[in-house]
Amino acid sequence: MIKILKNLLYLFTGKPAIPSGSSETLEMILNRRSCRSFSDAPISDSDINTILEAGRFAPSTVNLQTWSFITFTDAHWRETFGRPVPFKAPAAIVICADINRLQELMPEMLETPALNLSFAVFNAGLAAQNMTLAAEALGLRSVMLSETGRTGLLDFAFLREKLHLPAGVLPLTTLVIGHAESSLPGIPPRQPREAVVMETTYDNTSGSKLKDWFQQMFIGYKITHPLSSFDKQLEHYRSKMADAEHEIHKEFDKK
Ligand SMILES: Cc1cc2nc3c(=O)[nH]c(=O)nc-3n(C[C@H](O)[C@H](O)[C@H](O)COP(=O)(O)O)c2cc1C
C-alpha cells in the first residue's frame, strides 16, 4: 500500500529537473508533452513548411537523409483513410525511414539490410523529433503515433497499400499537429535515472529497477483512461506485433 501511494505521489511530482535561468530552448525541450486533444483551429501552410524544413535539416548518417515525409491536411487524410486525423488534429505528417531512393546509387546497400534499417530508422527518428520541436517553437502541439488509428509501424502492411509505399520505405510514425484544445495532461512517468544512466560500463541489473515505474504506468493509465487499462493497451499492442515483425523482415531481408 505504501508503495502504491509512493508511486501515485511520483506521478504528480516526477517532473523534469530544469535549472532556474535555463534558456527558452531547454525549457521547451523539457516541457514538451504529447498532445491528444486538438482544437479545430487550422495550421498555416507556412507553419507546416517550417516543420518540414526542421525535418529536412536534421542530422543523418553520412548525410544520407534516409527519410520521407508524407503530408496530409485533415481533408486529405479523410480522403485516404475515410476518417478524421486521430485526436481531430488539423494536419498530419507520416514520417518514413527510407532507403528506396539510395539503393540505385549505392547497390552495396543490398548486402547490409540490418545496418540500413538501423541507420534509416535512427535518422528518421531524429527528423521526427526535430519536427516535433519545431512545432512546439511555433506554439503548436503534437503527438507521434505508431499505433493509434493505424498510423505507424504496427500497421505497416495497411499503410504500404494506402500510401503506395515502394520497397525500402518503412512508415515509422505519424506526427499529428495542431493547437491544443486544453491544458496538457500529467507527465507520463520516466524510468528512474539509476536505471538508464550508467557510469563507465553497462549495468545489466538496470531492468530490476523498473518495478516502481511499471506500477506508475498502470496507475497513471487508469487515471487518464478510467474505462481502459494499461494491460489492455499492452494486449492490443502485442496482438499486432507479430504481423508487423513479419512485414519488416519481408521488406528488409529482400536482396
Ligand atoms: C514513435 C512513437 C510512437 C508513439 N505512438 C503513440 C500512439 O500510437 N498513441 C499514443 O497515444 N501515443 C503514442 N506515442 C506517444 C508516447 O505515448 C509518449 O511520447 C510517451 O508516453 C511519453 O509522453 P510525452 O510525449 O508526453 O512525454 C508515441 C511516441 C513515439 C515516439
The ligand as a Tripos MOL2 file, in Angstrom:
@<TRIPOS>MOLECULE
LIG
   31    33     1     0     0
SMALL
NO_CHARGES

@<TRIPOS>ATOM
      1 C1          7.4190    6.5210  -32.1790 C.3       1 LIG1
      2 C2          6.3140    6.8890  -31.2100 C.ar      1 LIG1
      3 C3          5.0790    6.2950  -31.3380 C.ar      1 LIG1
      4 C4          4.0330    6.6330  -30.4860 C.ar      1 LIG1
      5 N1          2.7990    6.0790  -30.6800 N.ar      1 LIG1
      6 C5          1.7490    6.5140  -29.9500 C.ar      1 LIG1
      7 C6          0.4360    6.0390  -30.2360 C.ar      1 LIG1
      8 O1          0.2210    5.2320  -31.1370 O.2       1 LIG1
      9 N2         -0.5700    6.5260  -29.4920 N.ar      1 LIG1
     10 C7         -0.3860    7.4520  -28.4910 C.ar      1 LIG1
     11 O2         -1.3740    7.8740  -27.8700 O.2       1 LIG1
     12 N3          0.8540    7.9240  -28.2000 N.ar      1 LIG1
     13 C8          1.9110    7.4790  -28.8980 C.ar      1 LIG1
     14 N4          3.1810    7.9670  -28.6550 N.ar      1 LIG1
     15 C9          3.3960    8.9730  -27.5930 C.3       1 LIG1
     16 C10         4.0020    8.3300  -26.3480 C.3       1 LIG1
     17 O3          3.0000    7.6090  -25.6720 O.3       1 LIG1
     18 C11         4.5840    9.4370  -25.4600 C.3       1 LIG1
     19 O4          5.6460   10.0600  -26.1240 O.3       1 LIG1
     20 C12         5.0820    8.9070  -24.1130 C.3       1 LIG1
     21 O5          4.0310    8.3810  -23.3520 O.3       1 LIG1
     22 C13         5.7680    9.9980  -23.2950 C.3       1 LIG1
     23 O6          4.8750   11.0770  -23.1050 O.3       1 LIG1
     24 P1          5.2370   12.5690  -23.5470 P.3       1 LIG1
     25 O7          5.4930   12.5470  -25.0450 O.co2     1 LIG1
     26 O8          4.0430   13.4050  -23.1950 O.co2     1 LIG1
     27 O9          6.4650   12.9830  -22.8080 O.co2     1 LIG1
     28 C14         4.2430    7.5910  -29.4550 C.ar      1 LIG1
     29 C15         5.5260    8.1820  -29.3160 C.ar      1 LIG1
     30 C16         6.5410    7.8300  -30.1720 C.ar      1 LIG1
     31 C17         7.8930    8.4960  -30.0070 C.3       1 LIG1
@<TRIPOS>BOND
     1     1     2 1
     2     2     3 ar
     3     2    30 ar
     4     3     4 ar
     5     4     5 ar
     6     4    28 ar
     7     5     6 ar
     8     6     7 ar
     9     6    13 1
    10     7     8 2
    11     7     9 ar
    12     9    10 ar
    13    10    11 2
    14    10    12 ar
    15    12    13 ar
    16    13    14 ar
    17    14    15 1
    18    14    28 ar
    19    15    16 1
    20    16    17 1
    21    16    18 1
    22    18    19 1
    23    18    20 1
    24    20    21 1
    25    20    22 1
    26    22    23 1
    27    23    24 1
    28    24    25 2
    29    24    26 1
    30    24    27 1
    31    28    29 ar
    32    29    30 ar
    33    30    31 1
@<TRIPOS>SUBSTRUCTURE
     1 LIG1         1 GROUP 0 **** ****
